[in-house]
Amino acid sequence: MTFDYDLFVIGGGSGGVRAARVAAATGAKVALAEEFRMGGTCVIRGCVPKKLMVFASGYSEMFADARAYGWDLTDGPFDWPRFRAKLHDELDRLEGIYRKLLDNSGVEICDARASLKDAHTVALSSGRTVTAKHILIATGGRPVVPDIPGAELGITSNDIFLLDELPKSILIIGGGYIASEFAGILNGLGVQVSQFYRGAQILRGFDDEARGLVAEGMREKGVNLHLGTNIVEMRAATEEDLQNNGIGAAVEQGKPVSFPSGKPTKGIWVKATNGTEAIFDQVMFATGRAPNTENIGLAEAGVQIGRRGEIVVDAYSQTGVPSIYAIGDVTDRVQLTPVAIREGMAFVETVFKGNPTKVDHKLIPSAIFTQPEMGTIGLTEEEARDIEPVEIYCTSFKPMNHAFAGRTDRVMMKLVVSSATRKVLGCHIVADHAGEMIQLAAIAIKMGATKEDFDRTVAVHPTMAEELVTMKDPVRRA
Ligand code: NDP
């Protein structure tokens, strides 16, 4: 049987684009369909614009630090429209690069929505129907919003980059990566930020000590973080609400209502699980993401969907339909751009290079761009001690740049070490540039480095990261 293409990729995010390019480089005839903008979540409404906003938000602290270091600076307000215009110019530039990379690799771009007709056939919203020997689904995910009264008044991380103006106050719902990162970003940009998280501590699943320090740091910087609290309902604030409620203040339990920037004149009225009420300019839901598996013909093609709406795949990213593969967030394995890229490369190795390759999902480092930032790899102390006896090496201190500037925030370096093998099982860093540090520590840990290997490495002085190789005694054994 002959096909129009050797490979048809659905979805132009990081994973899909990489797989398409690398497959085309093997000589395969490849097409890729994207219904929105090339680059996907990471480039258009995720990692990239988020990180640029992290940079932008960091300047408020830097101005204060600069004055402490002797610079004669006066800081003014943040000009959101100016930043936003530049941000979108940059995203346009990056999207152009993605298109050019595909073009240069010989991949045909279809600016259309694609859905499966059967195991080898794809229908495009442009009206074309094409066939392919292999189909790769890389449609990513989207934010989900809880089903509560008034939820439609809220925004998600998709909307934040498009706002005409920054709100004066915002309530962020959730305690995961996105909620906690945007709490820090918006706080740094001068927005009054409140955050509700239903659990006992934000960043569930990360090392307890590290997440505790992040939460403490966020509060110190001004985020009004409420744990064990969720939203019950919301609606447009009425005149009566506006008379009776302050911006985010009423949720401060036990404290008198205050009006940090005057009484609100408009906004969203919110009721919390603890019975308190407050008004915010904006409410943002960061309550998780769902795989984009709807209306893409999965049932028609016989592709199995799992409990969380994800495409079910094996270790080679192959679905139960042999010609159809899926990678990235749509498979809900590890929702991280570099993992989707790895999965795309492994798919090409397997299908187009005759070298069956599983993706190694073990020991994936990641950074959470909260303020303070966290970098992490491997087991948390809590996970490790349930598996085997461990030694915990941990230090928390005021770094010299903060101390000099008169800041109170501390950093943390922590190693979780197997008592039996001496291998470093986990590393957790809370500090400026923790993401950069963990990338390098991850190489050693992925290679199986022991605590003694770390100790044999000469410290780079004076740095924060030198603590990783100078911690002599465990703070506890567990
Ligand atoms: P997460 O799954 O990390 O967090 C979702 C949060 O929402 C959790 O705190 C969860 O609480 C809470 N939640 C879920 N449902 C409700 C509800 N009905 N009411 C109130 N709270 C609720 O998702 P995110 O959207 O933050 O991020 C999605 C993924 O994107 C991450 O898992 C990560 O893999 C990736 N990402 C990575 C980044 C990075 O690498 N720096 C940055 C941003 C995203 P609970 O804990 O109780 O379930």
Boltz pocket constraint, residues with backbone or C-beta under 6 A from the ligand:
constraints:
  - pocket:
      binder: B
      contacts: [[A, 146], [A, 147], [A, 173], [A, 174], [A, 175], [A, 176], [A, 177], [A, 178], [A, 179], [A, 181], [A, 196], [A, 197], [A, 198], [A, 199], [A, 203], [A, 204], [A, 230], [A, 286], [A, 287], [A, 288], [A, 289], [A, 334], [A, 335], [A, 336], [A, 366], [A, 367], [A, 368], [A, 369]]
      max_distance: 6.0
